[in-house]
Amino acid sequence: MASVRLVFFLYLLAVFCSAASARQPAPGGMPPAVIRPTAQDVVTNLSTRNAALNTFEAHVDIRLHTGIPFLNPTFEGMTYFKQPDRHEVVFTKSPSYAKNFDHLFSDISDPAVWDKRFFYSLDGEQKHNGHDDLVLQLVERVRGSLDHEDVLVDPHRWVIDEIVYYYYSGGKITDDKVYGDEAGFAVLKEEHALIAMPPFPHARVDARYTRYRINVAIDDAVFTEKETKRIGVDPK
């Protein structure tokens, strides 16, 4: 009987200790509740990440790898940005057959004006380089050849890690981004794009951005009226 009472006592003691332990706050207090951001929260955080970055210019060096002999051109030039969403690339070195290639690199939309071009929604999470990114799906308001874009956003640094473009034709472009710090701003240092657009061969594009000048005066003439109007921004 004594042994039964001892076992029963130990059982009650264990239950009591477990309950008491459960009532104790974790070191440093109770952990905050995890609040899942909305799609608008993500866009707002991306927009405010570099809110004081009014302008920049940088040197860009681009290498295109097609796997086809004699068709692996190199490009050099300057890239320009001005709030809210004015981008332009002016190539100083490019092959003659790539006359309109600059349009590809000036077609960059800033999160601050995404609501003008896209409907957007959250589409879960995805691993990217060892951490979890939020996936924001963008669908053009005026539909073209693009089915949708998946934008991978780092919720700790609030930068875009990757954009994947899905085309109705079955084509796909994956654009990975690498950032660095310039005067306290997160700016692009490298981009690596994989292009799969049937029936053309797969290609890779590597771009490197250097020699940044932050918040400098940039002549409005640098930005073409065609590009700014097309993305819904007044070119004034």
C-alpha positions in Angstrom: 0.0 0.0 0.0 2.9 2.4 0.8 4.4 1.8 -2.6 1.0 2.5 -4.3 0.7 5.8 -2.3 4.2 6.7 -3.3 3.6 6.1 -7.0 0.3 8.1 -6.8 2.2 10.9 -5.0 4.9 11.0 -7.7 2.2 11.0 -10.4 0.4 14.1 -8.8 3.8 15.8 -8.4 4.6 15.3 -12.1 1.2 16.6 -13.1 1.6 19.6 -10.9 5.1 20.4 -12.2 4.0 20.0 -15.8 1.1 22.4 -15.2 3.3 24.9 -13.4 5.8 24.8 -16.2 3.2 25.4 -18.8 2.1 28.5 -16.9 5.6 30.0 -16.9 6.3 32.6 -19.6 9.2 31.9 -21.9 12.4 33.8 -21.2 12.0 37.4 -22.2 8.2 37.2 -21.9 5.6 35.5 -24.0 6.5 35.3 -27.7 4.5 37.7 -29.9 1.7 36.3 -31.9 2.6 35.6 -35.5 0.6 37.9 -37.8 0.6 36.9 -41.4 1.0 40.0 -43.6 -1.6 40.7 -46.3 -0.6 41.2 -49.9 -0.9 45.0 -49.5 1.3 44.8 -46.4 4.0 43.1 -48.5 3.7 45.7 -51.3 3.8 48.6 -48.8 6.9 47.2 -47.0 8.7 46.8 -50.4 7.7 50.4 -51.3 9.0 51.9 -48.1 12.2 49.9 -48.0 14.0 52.6 -50.0 11.5 55.4 -49.6 14.2 58.1 -49.4 16.0 56.8 -52.6 14.9 59.5 -55.0 17.3 58.8 -57.9 20.3 56.8 -58.8 22.5 56.0 -61.7 24.9 53.0 -62.0 27.1 51.3 -64.5 25.7 48.0 -65.8 27.5 45.2 -67.5 25.4 42.4 -69.1 26.5 39.1 -70.5 24.1 37.0 -72.6 24.9 33.2 -72.9 22.9 31.4 -75.5 25.0 28.3 -76.1 25.2 29.3 -79.8 28.6 30.2 -81.2 29.0 33.8 -82.1 25.7 34.7 -80.4 26.8 35.5 -76.8 26.8 39.3 -76.9 28.0 41.6 -74.1 26.4 45.0 -73.2 27.6 47.9 -71.2 25.9 51.1 -70.3 24.2 53.2 -67.6 21.0 52.5 -65.8 18.9 55.4 -64.3 16.1 55.6 -61.8 13.9 58.4 -60.6 10.9 58.3 -58.3 8.3 57.0 -58.4 8.9 54.5 -61.2 11.0 55.9 -64.0 13.8 53.6 -65.3 16.0 53.8 -68.3 19.0 51.9 -69.6 21.3 53.6 -72.1 23.8 51.2 -73.7 27.2 52.5 -74.6 28.3 49.2 -76.0 26.0 46.6 -77.7 25.9 44.7 -80.9 24.1 46.3 -83.8 21.5 43.4 -84.0 20.4 44.1 -80.4 19.1 47.6 -81.1 16.0 47.2 -79.0 17.5 45.1 -76.2 17.5 48.1 -73.9 13.7 48.0 -73.7 14.0 44.7 -71.9 16.1 46.2 -69.1 14.1 49.4 -68.8 10.8 47.5 -68.3 11.1 47.5 -64.5 8.1 48.2 -62.4 8.5 49.5 -58.9 6.2 48.2 -56.1 5.1 51.7 -55.4 3.0 51.7 -58.6 2.2 48.0 -58.9 -1.5 48.8 -58.3 -1.5 50.7 -61.6 -0.3 47.6 -63.6 -1.3 44.5 -61.6 -3.8 42.7 -59.4 -1.8 41.0 -56.7 -2.3 38.3 -54.0 -0.3 36.2 -51.6 0.3 32.6 -52.8 2.0 31.0 -49.8 5.7 30.6 -49.0 8.7 29.2 -50.8 12.3 28.3 -49.8 15.0 30.6 -51.3 18.6 30.2 -50.5 17.9 28.6 -47.1 15.2 30.9 -45.9 11.4 31.2 -46.3 10.1 33.9 -48.8 6.6 35.1 -49.2 5.2 34.5 -52.7 3.3 37.4 -54.2 1.4 36.6 -57.4 1.0 39.5 -59.9 -1.5 39.4 -62.8 -1.5 42.3 -65.3 -4.6 44.4 -65.4 -4.3 44.7 -69.1 -3.5 41.2 -70.2 -0.8 40.5 -72.8 1.5 37.5 -73.4 2.2 37.2 -69.7 0.0 34.8 -67.6 1.4 35.9 -64.3 4.5 36.7 -62.2 5.6 35.0 -59.0 7.5 37.5 -56.8 9.6 36.0 -54.0 9.9 38.5 -51.1 12.3 38.2 -48.2 10.0 39.2 -45.2 13.0 40.1 -43.0 14.9 42.5 -45.4 11.9 43.4 -47.6 13.6 42.9 -50.9 12.7 40.9 -53.9 14.8 37.8 -54.1 13.4 36.4 -57.4 10.8 37.0 -60.0 9.4 34.2 -62.2 7.6 35.2 -65.3 5.1 32.7 -66.7 3.9 33.1 -70.3 0.8 31.8 -72.0 3.1 30.2 -74.7 4.7 28.0 -72.0 7.7 30.2 -71.7 9.3 31.0 -68.4 11.9 33.5 -67.2 13.5 33.2 -63.8 15.3 36.3 -62.5 17.3 36.1 -59.3 18.5 39.2 -57.6 21.5 39.9 -55.3 21.6 43.1 -53.3 24.3 45.3 -51.7 24.3 48.4 -49.5 24.9 51.8 -51.0 24.5 54.8 -48.6 22.1 52.7 -46.5 19.9 51.7 -49.4 19.4 48.1 -50.6 20.4 48.3 -54.3 20.9 45.6 -57.0 24.4 44.4 -57.4 23.8 41.3 -59.6 20.9 39.7 -61.6 21.0 36.2 -63.0 18.1 35.3 -65.4 17.4 31.9 -67.0 15.3 32.2 -70.1 13.2 29.4 -71.5 11.1 30.6 -74.4 10.1 27.8 -76.8 11.0 27.1 -79.5 14.2 29.1 -78.9 17.2 27.6 -77.1 17.6 28.3 -73.4 19.7 31.3 -72.5 21.2 32.9 -69.4 21.7 36.6 -68.7 24.1 37.8 -66.0 24.1 41.5 -65.1 26.3 43.4 -62.7 25.7 46.9 -61.3 28.6 49.0 -60.1 29.6 52.7 -59.6 26.3 53.8 -58.0 25.6 57.5 -57.5 22.8 58.0 -55.1 20.2 60.8 -55.0 21.9 62.8 -57.8 20.3 65.2 -60.3 19.2 63.3 -63.4 17.9 65.1 -66.5 14.3 64.1 -67.3 15.3 63.8 -70.9 17.0 60.5 -70.0 13.6 58.9 -69.6 11.7 58.2 -72.7 8.1 59.2 -72.9 7.2 55.9 -74.4 8.4 53.9 -71.4 6.9 56.1 -68.7 3.5 56.4 -70.4 3.4 52.6 -71.0 3.7 51.8 -67.3 1.1 54.4 -66.3 3.4 57.1 -64.9 3.1 60.8 -65.9 6.5 61.6 -67.5 6.5 65.2 -66.2 
